[in-house]
Amino acid sequence: MNPKSIKIIVFLLVLVLYSSLLIYKIRLPVGDDMAQHIKNGEAILHGNFDVIYSNFYSYTEPNYVFTNHSSLSEVVFYILYTFVGWGGLVLFKTIVLLSAF
């Protein structure tokens, strides 16, 4: 084996190891507030834009101005959840994190 093929094999093994750790550590639906992101995406797609600019889920500070910085991803999560469910969200998140790695 030449050194280039060894490097490719090692790189692929590292990716497989990393992806297995990602899949193991994701605990949906409670992990990473994914359920809240999905509900926000649903609200945005149904025309309720209050979740973007207000402290929508707060009981004690509902009038506190809050800018939600993840609105586009919440819409994407809701659309993915609608079509592929929780398992598809886990695979999507794994693919995104692997590509970032």
C-alpha positions in Angstrom: 0.0 0.0 0.0 1.2 3.5 -0.8 1.1 6.3 1.8 -1.7 8.1 0.0 -4.1 5.2 0.2 -3.2 4.7 3.9 -4.1 8.4 4.6 -7.4 7.9 2.8 -8.2 4.8 4.8 -7.3 6.5 8.1 -9.4 9.6 7.1 -12.4 7.4 6.3 -12.0 5.5 9.6 -11.9 8.8 11.5 -15.1 9.9 9.7 -16.9 6.6 10.6 -15.8 6.9 14.2 -16.9 10.5 14.4 -20.3 9.8 12.8 -20.9 6.9 15.2 -20.3 9.3 18.1 -22.7 11.8 16.6 -25.5 9.3 16.2 -25.0 8.0 19.7 -25.0 11.3 21.5 -28.2 12.7 19.8 -31.1 12.0 22.0 -34.2 13.3 20.3 -36.8 14.6 21.0 -35.3 16.2 24.1 -31.9 16.9 22.8 -30.9 20.4 21.7 -34.5 21.8 22.2 -35.4 20.2 18.8 -39.1 20.0 19.7 -39.1 23.8 20.4 -37.3 24.4 17.1 -39.9 22.3 15.2 -42.8 24.2 16.9 -41.2 27.5 16.0 -40.8 26.5 12.4 -44.4 25.4 12.3 -45.6 28.7 13.7 -43.4 30.7 11.2 -44.8 28.7 8.3 -48.3 29.3 9.5 -47.8 33.1 9.6 -47.1 33.6 13.3 -44.0 35.7 13.3 -44.1 36.5 17.0 -41.7 33.7 17.7 -39.0 35.6 15.8 -39.2 39.0 17.7 -40.7 38.3 21.1 -39.9 36.2 24.1 -42.7 33.9 23.1 -42.2 31.1 25.6 -41.5 33.2 28.7 -44.0 33.4 31.5 -42.3 36.1 33.6 -40.9 38.3 30.8 -43.3 38.0 27.8 -42.7 41.6 26.7 -38.9 41.4 26.7 -37.7 42.0 23.1 -35.8 38.9 21.9 -34.5 38.2 18.4 -34.5 34.6 17.4 -31.4 34.0 15.4 -32.3 30.5 14.2 -35.6 31.0 12.4 -34.5 29.7 9.0 -33.1 26.5 10.5 -36.4 26.0 12.5 -38.4 26.2 9.3 -36.0 23.6 7.7 -36.3 21.4 10.8 -40.1 21.5 10.7 -40.2 20.7 6.9 -37.8 17.8 7.4 -39.7 16.5 10.4 -42.9 16.6 8.4 -41.4 14.5 5.6 -38.9 12.2 7.3 -39.6 12.3 11.1 -37.2 12.1 14.0 -34.9 9.5 12.3 -34.5 11.7 9.3 -33.6 14.7 11.6 -30.9 12.6 13.3 -29.4 11.7 9.9 -29.6 15.3 8.7 -27.9 16.6 11.8 -25.2 13.9 11.5 -24.6 14.8 7.8 -24.4 18.5 8.7 -21.9 18.0 11.5 -19.8 15.6 9.4 -19.6 18.1 6.7 -18.5 20.8 9.2 -15.9 18.4 10.6 
